[in-house]
Amino acid sequence: MTGCISFSAGCTAPRMGDTHNTTIVLQDYNTWADQQRAYSDQVRSDLTRMGSNLDTYNQEIVSDHPDIGLLRENVETDRQILDQWDTSTKALGSATDLFTTDIASLDFGSDTDTPRISGLLAQEMKIYSIDMSNAQQHFIDYNRDFSGYLTPDDPDYWDDSLRMAAMDAKAQALSSVEDGDAALSNITATAQILQQRQ
């Protein structure tokens, strides 16, 4: 499946001997980054599998006798893949909520920059989560429309408007993944700014 594939947030290296609250924020960030990497690995794997299923469709559809059963099976496999995203999405959301809660309880004294930057980091994490949730929903729409397209047993009765809607939803999904990648770049850059403040 063509398009940008979500990459991983870069970890920072907090100084363990430093008890400043900035170090605590960076440790919480690294915990979030670990969860994000696990999420990203699953998304990357799932998009590869869905892309392979779409390649199979493109090969079958040009044959004289396309294997409709195989195509429907692949669509069902895609649906199951998308269902599995929920667990990883919820785990990432929990990590984001934990980070937000933890930084809200810290007292930075007269330092106003660190809490501002920490708040920005939390906001960027939420933007990333929203972008990837949008991608998931667009892929669900893609799967629903593609399933509807393949429902009639006779390909002569396949509704091409459903196929086009599916392809449009896929394009929107990949665009949302790219938005997530941009948010992730911002997250990593902000975390590096915090690291420099230790």
N, C-alpha and C positions, 0 to 999 in steps of 0.2 A: 504494500500500500504506500503510494508515494506521499511525500510530505515530511515535514520536520518531526522527528521523534523526540519526545521529552527527554532531557538529560538530567543530570543530578546536581544538586547544590554542593558547593565546595565546603569542606569543613575548615574550621579555624583551629588555631593552636593556642588555647588559653594557657596562661602561666599558672600552673597549679599552686604555686606558693603565694600568689597574689590573692588576697581576700577581698579585694574591691568588688563591688557589685557588678561591675562590667564583666568580670570573669564569670560570675554566676550567669549573666545573660548569655555569654558565649557558650558556656556549658549547656545551657538549655537549647541554644540554637543548634549545637552539634547533635543533641538528642533528636531534635526535629529533622535535621539533615539526614540522620540515619534512617528515620522512618520514610523520608521522602525518597531516598535511594531505593528502598525496598519497593515503594509504590512505583517508581520510575521503571525499575526492572520488570515489574509485572506488566505495566502499560506497553513497554517496548516489545515484550514477548507476545502480548495479546494482539498488538497491531500487526506484527509480522504474520501471525496465524490468520488473522482476518484478511490481510493482503493476499496471502496464499489462496484462501478460499475464493477471493474475487478473481484472481488469476485463473483458477479452475473454471469459474463461470465464463470468463472471456474465451477460454479454449473450447469449452463445451458448446457454447451458443453458436459457434460458427460451423459446427459439425452437422451432418445431415440428420443425425438422430441424437440430440443432446440427452445426457443422462439426467432427467428431471429429478429422479430420486436422490442422486448424489448432490445436486444443487440445493434441494430442500434440506438435505441432511447438513450441508455446510452452513446454511442460514440458521438452522437450529443450533449448531455448534457455536456460531457467532453470538447468538442470544445467550447461551450459557456462559460464554466468555464475559459478556457485558454484565451478567448477573454477579459474576465473581469479583468484578471491580468494586462492588459495594463495600465489601469487607475492607479492602485496602483504602478506599476513599474515607471510610469512617475512622480507620486507624490514623490516617493523616490528619483528618479534622480534629481528632482528639489531641494529637501532638500539637497542633496549632493552638487549640484552646488552652492547653497546659502552659505553653510558652506565654501566651497573653496573660493568663492568670498569675504566673510566676513573676513576670516583670512588673505587674501592677502592684505587687506587694513589697517591692524593693524601695528603699529610701536612698536617694542619690545625694541628699543634702543640697549644697549650693550648686552642684553640677546640673545644669539644665540641658546640656547637649546630649548627654548619654541617654536620659529617659526619652528625649525627643527622637533620637536615632533608633532606640529600642522599639518605640511605638511605631516608627516607620517600618521597621523590620516585621513587626507583627501584622501591620496593614498589608505589606507585600506578600506575606504568607497567605493571608486571606484571599488576596487577588489571585494568587496562583491556584488556590483551591477552587475558587469560583471558575476560573478559566478551564480547569480540568474537569470540573463537574459539567460545564457547558459542553465540553468535548464528549463526555460520556453520554449526555442526553441526545446530542446530535447523532452519535453512533446508534443509539437506541432507535431514533427516528429512521435512520438508514436501514436498520435491520427490519423494522416493522414494514416499511414501504417495499423493501426487496422481497420480504416474505409474501406480501400481498400480490406483488407482481408475478411470483412463481406459483400462485395458488391454482389457477386453472390447469387442468391436465393437458389441454391442447395448447401448445405455444402460440397458435394463431389467435388465441383469445387473451394473451397476455397484454395487460394495459401498459403501454409504453410511458404513460404519464407517471405511473408509479415508479418505473425504473428511473426516470429522469429526477423524480423527487428524491429517490434513494441516493442517486449520485450527487445531488445538490446537498443533501444532508451530510454525506461523507465529506464533501469539500468544506462545509462549515465546521465539521468536527476537526479536520486537520488544521484549519485556520485557528480554532480554539487551542489546539495543542501548541501551535506556534506562539500564540499569545501567552500560554503558560510558560513556554521556554523563555520568553522575554521577561516575564515576571521573575522567573528563577534567576536570570542574570542579575536583575536588580537586587534580589535577596542576597546573592553571593557578594555583590559589590558593597552593600550596606553592612554586611557582617564583617567584611574586611576593614571598613572604616571603624567599626567598633573595636576590632582587634588592635588597631593602631592607637586606641585611646587607653589601653591598659598601662 
